[in-house]
Amino acid sequence: MGEGLFRKLLLGGTLTASLAFYLYELVQKNPDQSFALLRQFGPSFLVTIVALVLLWDLVKVGVTNVGRLADSMQVLSTAVAQIAEKDDRQFEEMRRLCQFAAQQGERNFEILREQAETLKRIESSIANAKTG
């Protein structure tokens, strides 16, 4: 689709340039005939030619900007991919840290349980020593 549009624009630009060159040559060689031709076609013809030249310039600027936009989108997609990769690494690191914290929490709970049992034994030993 883009190639067909490019060919049409190229053909239109070539025709416009050829017409402008022909008119320039006509004005240079036969200025009297060129004014007669201008009177015959009328001012709308001249306005149309000027509009076509301005439109062609606008199309060229648009094509240039579309190319820049495509380049910018490529850079943006690369940056987003790098950010996503970094987020994936950070997520994996957080998962490992949470897993380690959970393991340490279980270990600390077991130590506290053992200490509670030891305290109960000491308490009962003290209570037996007082009564006995």
Beta strands, then each sheet from edge to edge (+ up, - down):
end
